[in-house]
């Protein structure tokens, strides 16, 4: 359950707290429906779980619907997802047929509940609904959470007409934007600092959680918490850890994660991870069930360094989560990660297995430097990647969508590529 909106004032300050209330007052009783492909697993579902109650508390009328599909549909959308990330994976005729057959079935099922002023579509799975359900006077927005900076051309050829049928599009990073005939908005994702995954925890709870999962709280712990997916490069993480252990034999590695109901590949990668991990008793692979938020919180807080060694990435909420907890982060310089990890200021950006190993060793060997990275990382997240900033920019987008004909608006993330300002400095968020 989301915290009441008033609880965020002490974190973001009265000015930003009251500003969001003023923006929301211009949208009171406006009807918005969010549409994605799963209620659990992955960052999109997590954001919606936390954000929708807050939007409703602020006076909007926001609902949430999920498209349903069979294995053929999700095989198609996973292939499309991989191809949009740049992998050369073709969409077969059977896949395309499954996509449109399922889209038509969902359109029939959702025809009444999508009769809202603003229909907010998250990612490709529900994108085809616009061809069946758009009504006069509605505003449809397409929100892309994935890295489409260099898509496989046939995949983008399939998706682009669906995106351009919308009134506006939203991307997480400037490099993801494409040449489109509709306005584009740049809005990075966010974390909820008061959710179970991010709220403060007692030290004894953290220690007990580590012990419950067979981890020694007295030894260095290197952790990556991500969906089990090839694009998260779990085997590369294991390779980097093997190099780290040559100089830090007491270190432990934790690979924790799970799958998502809309990701058919997750069940296939896990056995390969477990096989690679079985060669070292200090590598722990933990399959977490949905809604293990307190456990994830404790595992991140108990870590010496948090990894995100993705090969492709839309944003990686796990990075913001770790920075918020003042954990040193080592992450690949892909997608939206460099918005969060300012190299040498809030963490370390890497490009290879060897680079990851070097950065991990540096964190473990320089505790004072690691602590400074953690402090600056938390402040950077506070200023740029909390749910309140995210909501304010979404609400500003809704105002633009409901009042067409004005100049396009770009909503920027503050501080990308710059060191975070000290506590009490002026806010750099642009609205």
ChimeraX attribute file (.defattr): number of C-alpha atoms within 10 A of each C-alpha:
attribute: neighborCount
match mode: 1-to-1
recipient: residues
	/A:1	8
	/A:2	14
	/A:3	15
	/A:4	12
	/A:5	15
	/A:6	10
	/A:7	11
	/A:8	19
	/A:9	14
	/A:10	9
	/A:11	15
	/A:12	15
	/A:13	11
	/A:14	12
	/A:15	10
	/A:16	18
	/A:17	20
	/A:18	13
	/A:19	12
	/A:20	18
	/A:21	15
	/A:22	13
	/A:23	17
	/A:24	24
	/A:25	13
	/A:26	14
	/A:27	18
	/A:28	14
	/A:29	14
	/A:30	17
	/A:31	18
	/A:32	24
	/A:33	20
	/A:34	18
	/A:35	24
	/A:36	23
	/A:37	24
	/A:38	19
	/A:39	19
	/A:40	18
	/A:41	19
	/A:42	20
	/A:43	19
	/A:44	18
	/A:45	18
	/A:46	18
	/A:47	17
	/A:48	18
	/A:49	16
	/A:50	18
	/A:51	20
	/A:52	21
	/A:53	19
	/A:54	20
	/A:55	22
	/A:56	18
	/A:57	13
	/A:58	20
	/A:59	17
	/A:60	21
	/A:61	18
	/A:62	21
	/A:63	19
	/A:64	17
	/A:65	16
	/A:66	17
	/A:67	20
	/A:68	18
	/A:69	20
	/A:70	11
	/A:71	12
	/A:72	17
	/A:73	23
	/A:74	23
	/A:75	20
	/A:76	22
	/A:77	25
	/A:78	19
	/A:79	23
	/A:80	28
	/A:81	22
	/A:82	22
	/A:83	22
	/A:84	24
	/A:85	23
	/A:86	19
	/A:87	15
	/A:88	16
	/A:89	16
	/A:90	16
	/A:91	17
	/A:92	11
	/A:93	10
	/A:94	11
	/A:95	19
	/A:96	17
	/A:97	14
	/A:98	21
	/A:99	22
	/A:100	14
	/A:101	14
	/A:102	23
	/A:103	24
	/A:104	17
	/A:105	14
	/A:106	19
	/A:107	20
	/A:108	13
	/A:109	13
	/A:110	16
	/A:111	13
	/A:112	10
	/A:113	11
	/A:114	25
	/A:115	16
	/A:116	21
	/A:117	19
	/A:118	21
	/A:119	24
	/A:120	25
	/A:121	27
	/A:122	21
	/A:123	20
	/A:124	24
	/A:125	27
	/A:126	24
	/A:127	23
	/A:128	22
	/A:129	24
	/A:130	20
	/A:131	13
	/A:132	13
	/A:133	17
	/A:134	18
	/A:135	13
	/A:136	7
	/A:137	10
	/A:138	17
	/A:139	21
	/A:140	25
	/A:141	27
	/A:142	26
	/A:143	24
	/A:144	19
	/A:145	23
	/A:146	23
	/A:147	25
	/A:148	25
	/A:149	17
	/A:150	15
	/A:151	20
	/A:152	19
	/A:153	14
	/A:154	16
	/A:155	22
	/A:156	19
	/A:157	11
	/A:158	14
	/A:159	17
	/A:160	16
	/A:161	14
	/A:162	18
	/A:163	26
	/A:164	16
	/A:165	19
	/A:166	22
	/A:167	17
	/A:168	24
	/A:169	25
	/A:170	24
	/A:171	23
	/A:172	24
	/A:173	26
	/A:174	17
	/A:175	14
	/A:176	20
	/A:177	18
	/A:178	15
	/A:179	8
	/A:180	13
	/A:181	15
	/A:182	14
	/A:183	18
	/A:184	23
	/A:185	23
	/A:186	21
	/A:187	23
	/A:188	24
	/A:189	26
	/A:190	25
	/A:191	27
	/A:192	22
	/A:193	22
	/A:194	18
	/A:195	16
	/A:196	20
	/A:197	20
	/A:198	22
	/A:199	14
	/A:200	15
	/A:201	14
	/A:202	8
	/A:203	12
	/A:204	10
	/A:205	14
	/A:206	22
	/A:207	18
	/A:208	15
	/A:209	20
	/A:210	21
	/A:211	12
	/A:212	10
	/A:213	14
	/A:214	11
	/A:215	22
	/A:216	17
	/A:217	17
	/A:218	10
	/A:219	12
	/A:220	19
	/A:221	24
	/A:222	25
	/A:223	24
	/A:224	27
	/A:225	24
	/A:226	22
	/A:227	23
	/A:228	24
	/A:229	20
	/A:230	19
	/A:231	14
	/A:232	21
	/A:233	19
	/A:234	28
	/A:235	19
	/A:236	18
	/A:237	24
	/A:238	20
	/A:239	17
	/A:240	21
	/A:241	24
	/A:242	18
	/A:243	18
	/A:244	23
	/A:245	16
	/A:246	10
	/A:247	10
	/A:248	15
	/A:249	12
	/A:250	13
	/A:251	20
	/A:252	24
	/A:253	26
	/A:254	24
	/A:255	24
	/A:256	19
	/A:257	22
	/A:258	19
	/A:259	22
	/A:260	19
	/A:261	14
	/A:262	25
	/A:263	22
	/A:264	17
	/A:265	17
	/A:266	18
	/A:267	13
	/A:268	12
	/A:269	14
	/A:270	21
	/A:271	11
	/A:272	12
	/A:273	19
	/A:274	16
	/A:275	9
	/A:276	14
	/A:277	21
	/A:278	13
	/A:279	9
	/A:280	12
	/A:281	9
	/A:282	20
	/A:283	23
	/A:284	19
	/A:285	18
	/A:286	15
	/A:287	15
	/A:288	16
	/A:289	12
	/A:290	14
	/A:291	13
	/A:292	12
	/A:293	15
	/A:294	19
	/A:295	18
	/A:296	22
	/A:297	22
	/A:298	26
	/A:299	24
	/A:300	28
	/A:301	24
	/A:302	26
	/A:303	24
	/A:304	22
	/A:305	27
	/A:306	29
	/A:307	25
	/A:308	27
	/A:309	28
	/A:310	24
	/A:311	18
	/A:312	23
	/A:313	21
	/A:314	24
	/A:315	24
	/A:316	24
	/A:317	23
	/A:318	21
	/A:319	27
	/A:320	29
	/A:321	27
	/A:322	26
	/A:323	28
	/A:324	25
	/A:325	22
	/A:326	23
	/A:327	28
	/A:328	31
	/A:329	33
	/A:330	28
	/A:331	29
	/A:332	25
	/A:333	23
	/A:334	20
	/A:335	24
	/A:336	26
	/A:337	24
	/A:338	19
	/A:339	25
	/A:340	25
	/A:341	28
	/A:342	23
	/A:343	20
	/A:344	13
	/A:345	20
	/A:346	29
	/A:347	29
	/A:348	24
	/A:349	23
	/A:350	20
	/A:351	14
	/A:352	17
	/A:353	20
	/A:354	16
	/A:355	17
	/A:356	27
	/A:357	20
	/A:358	16
	/A:359	21
	/A:360	25
	/A:361	18
	/A:362	14
	/A:363	21
	/A:364	20
	/A:365	12
	/A:366	10
	/A:367	13
	/A:368	11
	/A:369	16
	/A:370	23
	/A:371	16
	/A:372	17
	/A:373	25
	/A:374	24
	/A:375	18
	/A:376	24
	/A:377	30
	/A:378	21
	/A:379	20
	/A:380	29
	/A:381	26
	/A:382	23
	/A:383	21
	/A:384	26
	/A:385	26
	/A:386	24
	/A:387	21
	/A:388	26
	/A:389	26
	/A:390	21
	/A:391	21
	/A:392	22
	/A:393	25
	/A:394	16
	/A:395	19
	/A:396	20
	/A:397	23
	/A:398	22
	/A:399	15
	/A:400	16
	/A:401	21
	/A:402	16
	/A:403	10
	/A:404	11
	/A:405	8
	/A:406	8
	/A:407	8
	/A:408	15
	/A:409	14
	/A:410	16
	/A:411	20
	/A:412	20
	/A:413	24
	/A:414	17
	/A:415	19
	/A:416	16
	/A:417	13
	/A:418	12
	/A:419	16
	/A:420	23
	/A:421	15
	/A:422	10
	/A:423	11
	/A:424	7
	/A:425	8
	/A:426	9
	/A:427	14
	/A:428	14
	/A:429	15
	/A:430	11
	/A:431	13
